[in-house]
Amino acid sequence: ARDTALLRTMGLSNDQTVWLTVAEQLPIVAVALLSGVGLGIIVVRLIEPGVDLTAFTGPGIPVSIQYDWVAISLLCIGLIVVVAGAIAVTSYAARRAQLGRALRLGDE
């Protein structure tokens, strides 16, 4: 809130605070999504040869890896929705912040 208040005194508008927050969070969310999905696929591929699933399928029945892309997509969309909600809440709180109170550095 203090950083946003300082930037608002220098002319940052309310809409620009939203886009500033988006610009700050977008790379982090993109890296989290890509690395999470990528590492999930890699881990499954790495441990699959060592996991014996014949207790569930029966002997002689081959088991292949199948990804549920709908569930993966919904989880990615869910993360994006949560981040968008957090950005909306923090932007709303930053708009309501009183500049005078936020700029009193060390007075309290």
Backbone torsions as a table, in degrees:
resi	resn	phi	psi	omega
1	ALA	NA	-38.2	-178.7
2	ARG	-66.1	-43.0	179.7
3	ASP	-64.4	-41.9	178.2
4	THR	-64.7	-39.5	178.2
5	ALA	-63.3	-41.1	176.8
6	LEU	-62.0	-42.8	179.3
7	LEU	-68.1	-32.8	178.5
8	ARG	-67.4	-32.6	177.8
9	THR	-69.6	-20.2	178.6
10	MET	-94.4	6.3	173.3
11	GLY	110.2	8.0	178.3
12	LEU	-71.2	127.6	-179.2
13	SER	-85.1	171.6	179.1
14	ASN	-64.3	-40.2	178.8
15	ASP	-66.3	-35.4	179.2
16	GLN	-69.1	-28.1	176.6
17	THR	-66.1	-36.7	177.4
18	VAL	-64.4	-47.4	-178.5
19	TRP	-69.2	-29.0	174.4
20	LEU	-64.9	-43.2	178.2
21	THR	-65.9	-40.4	177.2
22	VAL	-62.1	-44.0	-179.9
23	ALA	-64.7	-32.4	178.3
24	GLU	-73.3	-36.9	-172.8
25	GLN	-92.3	-23.4	-175.8
26	LEU	-59.1	-48.0	179.3
27	PRO	-62.9	-38.0	-179.3
28	ILE	-65.5	-44.9	-179.4
29	VAL	-67.6	-39.4	179.1
30	ALA	-63.9	-43.4	178.1
31	VAL	-65.3	-40.6	179.4
32	ALA	-63.2	-44.0	179.4
33	LEU	-64.7	-50.6	-177.2
34	LEU	-64.7	-44.6	-179.2
35	SER	-71.1	-35.4	178.7
36	GLY	-65.4	-48.2	178.6
37	VAL	-66.9	-43.9	179.9
38	GLY	-62.3	-47.1	179.2
39	LEU	-66.4	-34.9	176.5
40	GLY	-61.2	-44.1	179.1
41	ILE	-67.6	-42.3	-179.4
42	ILE	-64.3	-42.9	-179.5
43	VAL	-63.8	-41.7	178.0
44	VAL	-61.9	-43.4	178.7
45	ARG	-64.0	-35.9	-178.1
46	LEU	-73.9	-39.5	-175.9
47	ILE	-90.2	-12.2	-176.7
48	GLU	-58.2	-42.2	-179.7
49	PRO	-65.6	-25.8	-177.4
50	GLY	-90.7	-5.2	-178.2
51	VAL	-98.1	125.2	-179.7
52	ASP	-97.8	108.9	-178.0
53	LEU	-101.3	12.2	-179.1
54	THR	-67.3	-20.9	176.0
55	ALA	-65.6	-25.9	-179.6
56	PHE	-95.8	-30.0	-174.5
57	THR	-105.6	-23.9	-174.8
58	GLY	99.7	156.3	-177.3
59	PRO	-69.6	143.4	175.8
60	GLY	84.4	-2.6	179.7
61	ILE	-98.1	118.2	-179.1
62	PRO	-71.6	143.4	178.7
63	VAL	-115.8	126.0	178.8
64	SER	-113.5	153.8	178.8
65	ILE	-77.8	131.4	176.1
66	GLN	-130.8	129.3	179.5
67	TYR	-97.8	137.2	176.1
68	ASP	-92.5	88.2	-175.1
69	TRP	-66.0	-26.8	177.2
70	VAL	-66.3	-45.7	179.6
71	ALA	-65.7	-40.8	178.7
72	ILE	-62.6	-43.4	179.1
73	SER	-64.2	-42.1	179.3
74	LEU	-64.9	-37.3	176.2
75	LEU	-65.6	-39.9	177.3
76	CYS	-65.0	-43.5	177.6
77	ILE	-64.2	-38.9	177.2
78	GLY	-61.0	-42.3	177.4
79	LEU	-62.9	-42.4	179.8
80	ILE	-64.1	-39.3	178.8
81	VAL	-65.6	-42.5	179.0
82	VAL	-63.4	-43.1	178.8
83	VAL	-65.2	-40.9	178.0
84	ALA	-62.8	-40.4	176.5
85	GLY	-63.5	-41.7	178.5
86	ALA	-64.7	-39.4	177.5
87	ILE	-64.8	-40.5	179.0
88	ALA	-64.1	-42.8	-179.2
89	VAL	-67.3	-45.0	-179.3
90	THR	-68.0	-35.0	177.2
91	SER	-67.4	-39.6	177.2
92	TYR	-63.7	-42.6	179.1
93	ALA	-66.0	-37.3	179.5
94	ALA	-68.0	-33.5	178.1
95	ARG	-68.0	-34.5	-177.1
96	ARG	-83.8	-9.4	-178.6
97	ALA	-64.3	136.6	177.5
98	GLN	-83.0	123.5	-175.0
99	LEU	-61.2	-41.1	-178.3
100	GLY	-62.9	-42.3	-179.6
101	ARG	-71.3	-37.3	-177.7
102	ALA	-73.0	-26.0	-175.7
103	LEU	-91.0	-2.3	176.7
104	ARG	-78.4	89.4	-175.7
105	LEU	-82.1	111.0	176.8
106	GLY	79.2	9.5	-179.8
107	ASP	-80.2	-18.4	-173.0
108	GLU	-95.7	NA	NA
